[in-house]
Amino acid sequence: MRETAAAPRRATVHDVARAAGVSLATVDRVLNNRTGVRPNTAKKVAEAVASLGFQRDISASLLARARDLRVRFLIPAGSNEFMDSLADAATRRIETALIERLQIGVTRLPLLDAAALVENLNLLTTDFCDCAVIVGTEEPSVLAAVEAATRRGVMIMTLVSDLPASSRRHFIGIDNVAAGRTAASLMGRFCSHGGKIALIAGSMHLHDHHERLEGFRAVAAEFAGLRPLPPLEGHDEHHQTQVLVEQLLASHPDLVGIYNLGAGTAGLTAALRQTGRAGSVRVIAHELSASSRLGLTDGTIDVVLDQDPDGEIRAALAAVRTLALGSGAVENVKPIEIRIFLRDNLG
């Protein structure tokens, strides 16, 4: 009978302490970045962790805290289908996360409303929230509220759109510059003879939309004759985006392409269908939703760049757990993968 090799035993904190020649208390202080450890001793512990391949059991560590880790998601509402998907993904994790000692709360805020986000951030204290995961605009009032919450001891993480100038601890999302570059590369191939390209953002106060625009312009310059128009804001709202696109088509009958950097896809496709331009204008949009899926199916949209809301919520919760235990490893986490959908690979 063939013998099955036993799985290697997982290294423990006791192994780390023995290898480093220190006490368990010292190992605990080093792992949690607490003070009171000499640099040379901390170095020995770090070397022992690396040589043993030690990995922390996050669930056990949370259990040792004798209380749950409390996480609050602050996600925009409105007609943005992708934000609905994010909120749904977080809500679905509420019950199962309790097993991992995580308490999840989801608050929906008015779309692109900096004042509402600031108000909710200002209410957060460590009495009921350890970490807030937010989608916010780059406005001074929001940056100040993030700073104030951080000073009160509440960790802030950004989701989908980053606030790099703030004191947020980590960002979960795609590489948005790469997303914009990808859109331009595809558009340049679709519109090989050049022409005008409309750019529609939700808000240029959103860092992700700013980065997508930056990436798009950089690569569009490589295609002779491709002429991106100045970006317009549809505020990620269906009706506003529809009116905006109808006006664009009337003002620029020679428009050959549209890159929608944000949401409002249902409005964009409605405008193209109602004006009879569906299929004659190349369209690249973001996030696979009911409206973008329909647009791909009927040929109104050529490509959708998607960022997997379930994967983002999983990554956010994993980062929250790691940050709560004082580990810096979360900084090495790669961006969420950009998924590219055409009508042919919808499944």
Secondary structure, DSSP 8 states (H G I E B T S, - for coil): ------------HHHHHHHHT--HHHHHHHHTT-S---HHHHHHHHHHHHHHT----HHHHHHHTTS-EEEEEEEE-TT-HHHHHHHHHHHHTHHHHGGGTEEEEEEEE-TT-HHHHHHHHHH--TTT-SEEEE-----HHHHHHHHHHHHTT-EEEEESS--TTS--SEEESB-HHHHHHHHHHHHHHHTTT-EEEEEEES-TTSHHHHHHHHHHHHHHTTSTTEEE---EE-TT-HHHHHHHHHHHHHH-TTEEEEEE-SS-HHHHHHHHHHTT-TTTSEEEEES--HHHHHHHHHTS-SEEEE--HHHHHHHHHHHHHHHHTT-SGGGG---B--EEE-GGG--
